[in-house]
């Protein structure tokens, strides 16, 4: 997984730099002397959970391998406003050219981590874990899901390939319950490592799905807290299948959902609505501290 993340990161950095730099940074070319050196620190302007510092380090080195880049606070840390996250030193032209791309990655990913940390904090003590979804920025899924982990959350499936998630739109096919049971049996026979999750929006569906073999998760879609408690009660003392609450979860409704006893709560907002964390690059004299 780490190799895949690094490969994805390098591709995204190359695309981002091509988009921003294009045929060359005309500002530094004409307004920054070629021999000038610079030292700068990436600084959090607000409290938050940090993600993307390692990506930013790779951005600076992609622009200029001769830059000296030091990560001061690692990804996954929780910091207060004013914390210095990264130090970069070297050719001023290179630092300035890489600045915006490096900050874009850090701000976006730290925003995801920070929002995740808020949800995790609200659910603390209930036993419910916060899940992300596939509602990610195209191309950024691995990095955004890594940011969720940096914020204390848990990753749901990465894509359509690593978990079968059977929703109401999949159940419109003919065949009914017998066909559904057979499909689960066939999938498990061919891909024993792939988990199966069935969506239920009614308690009678939960009751029926609990009789199926091979079901690892049941998604409780848009149920009220009282319905969620009933679903948990239907499972009884069993530890499986795991129960996931989903649908319009907000920070205001989260605690009530978490206290029902569900195992997971999935929140699309972690990745599709996270505001960027304010992070800036502050330049200091090269002969300074």
N, C-alpha and C positions, 0 to 999 in steps of 0.2 A: 504493500500500500504506500509506503513512504517513497519508493522509487517512482510509483505512478503519480504521486502528488508533485514530486520534484519535476518530472517530465511535463506535467500539465502546467506547472508554474512557469517553467522556462518558455513554453509555447505562448502562454498568455502575456508574459513580459515582452517577448519579441513582437507580438501583435500590438501591444500597448505603446511600445516605443516607436514602432513603425507609424502608428496613427498619430503620435504626438510630435515626433522629431521630423518625420518625413525626409525631405532632401537635406535637412540640416537646420540647426538652431541659429537663425540669423541674428537673434539678439546677442547671444554670447559672442558670435563671430565678429560683430562690429563694435560691441560696447564693453567687452571684457577682455583685457589684455591676455595674451596667450600664456604668459608665464605666471600669472597670478595664482596664488594658492588660497584655499578656503578651508575653514573648519566649521562644522555645523552640527547641531543636535536636533533630533526629532523629539518634540516635546508634546505631551498630552495637555490640551487646554482644559479638559474636563475629566472628572473621575470616570473610570470605566474599566472594562475587561479588555485585554490587549490581544490582538491577533494580526498577523501580517507583517510583523517586524522582520522575520526571516525573509519574507518575500521582498520587502523593501531593500534588505541587504543585497539580495540577488539583482535587484534593479540597478543599484549603483554600480555593482561590479560588471553587469552586462554593458553599461555605458562606458565604463573605464576600469579594466581589471587592475590598474595600478592604484586605484583609490584604496585608502585604508578605512575599512568599515567595521565597527564594533557594535554588537548587540549588547545593550546595557541592561535591558529588562526583557526576559524571554516571553514568547507567546504563552498565553494562558494565565498571565499575571493580572492581578487587580491593582490598579494604581490610582493615586490621587492627582488632581490637576497640578501641573508643574513637573511631573515626573519626566525625566529624560530617558527615552526609550532606545535611542541609537545615536552613535557618533560616526560622522563621516569626515574624512580629511583628504585633501589632495588638490588636483587641478580645479580651480574655481569654475572653469567652463563645464567640466564634467559634472560637478556637483549640481550646478544650476540646471543643466540639461535634464538630469535624472530626477530632480526635485519633485515635480508635479506627479509623475507616474508613480514614484515611490509613495508619496503621500496618498494618492488615490487608492492604492491597494491597502495601506494601513488604515485609512479612515473607513473604508467600506467594510473591511473584515473585522475591525475593532467595533464597529457599530453593530454587526451581527452578534459578536461575542458579548457585548454589553447588554443588548436587549435580552439575549438568552439568559445571562446572569440574573436579570431582574425577574424573569419567569421562574428560574430555579429557586431564587430566594423566597418568592411568594409561596411556592409549593413545599418549602423545606419542612421536614418533620412529618410529612404525610406518607412518605414512602412512594409517592408517584414520581415518575421520572419524565422529564420534558423531552419530547421528540421533535425533530425537524421534519420537513416534508420534501417533496420533489419540486416545490415552488421556488426554484432557485434561478439566478441569473444564468442564461444559457452560456455554457462553457466554464462557468465559475463553480460548478457544483461541488467538486472536491474541496476547493478552498473554502467555500461558504460552510460546508458541512464540518470541515476542520475547525472553523471559527466557532461553530455551535459547541463543539467539544471543548474548545478553549474557554467558553463561557459557562461550562459545567453541564451542558445538555448532552443528549444521547442521539446518535444517528439512527434514523429509520433506514429503510432500504436505499441503496444508492441509485438504483434504476429499475427498469422492468425485468432485469435479468436475475436479480438475487433474492427476490421474494415474489411469490404469486399473491396478488392482492385482488380478491374477487369482489367487485362492487356490483351495485344494482344494474349498471349498464351491461355487465358481463352475464347477468342472470336472466336476460330477456330471451336467451336462446331456448329452444324447446328441449324438453327432456326432464325438467323438474329436479326433484331431490335425488332421484336415482342417478341421473346424469352427473349431477354435482359430486356425489360420492365417488362415482367411477372416475371422474376427472382428477379428483384428489388422489385416488389410489394410483392412477397412471402416472401422475407427476412425481409422486414419491418413489415409485418404482424406477423411473428414469433419472430422477434428480433427487436422491435422498437428502442432500444437504440444503435444498431449497425449502424455505419455510412457506407455509400457507396461511393467509389471513383472509377471513370472510367478513364482509361488511353487513351489519345488522342495524336497521333503524326502528325495529320493533322488538319487544321482549319475547314474543312468540318465536321470532327468528333466533334469538339468543338461545332459547330453550331447545330448539331443534338442532342448532349448530353444536351445542354441547354434547349431542349424542354421536357426532361424526368422529371417525378415526382420522388422524393425520392433520387435524387443524391445530396450528400453533398459536394463532392470535385471532381474536374477534374484535373488529372495529365497531365501536358503539357510536353511531353517527347521529349527531344533533339530538342526543337524548338529554332530558332534564336531569338535574342532580338526583331527584327521587327515582327516576327510571334507572340511572346508573347504579344506585344503591341496590335496586332490585336485581339488576343484572349480576352484580357481585354476589348477591345472596344466592342466585340461581346456581352459580358455580360451586358454592359451598366451600368445603375444605380442600378442594382440588387446587393445585398450583398451576394447572394448565387447563385450557388455553389461557394465555395472557390477555388481559382486557385493556383496550386502548380507547380512550374517549377522544372524540374529534368533532370539529365543527364550530366555527365562530368563537373560539376561545380567546378571551382577552385577559389582561391583568386583573380586571375587576371581577371577572367570573371564575378565574382560575382556582382560587382557594376552595370555593364551594365544590368544584369538580374534583379537586385533589382529595378532599376529605371523604369522598364516597367509597374509597377503597380500590379504585382502578389502579392498574399497574403503570400505565403510560398515558400521557396527554400530548397529542400532536398539535403543533402550533405553526401554521403556515407563515404567520407574521414574522417569525424569527429571521427568515431570509427574504421574504417579498416586501416587507415594510420597515426594515430596520433603518433608522436614521444614522448617517455617518457620525462617527466620533470625531470631534474637532482635534486635529493634530497638526502642528505646524513645524516648520524647519527654521530654527533660529541660528543665525550666523554669529560667530564670535571671532575676535582677532586670533590669528594663527599662533601668535606668541602668548596668548592668554592662557587661562587655566584649562 
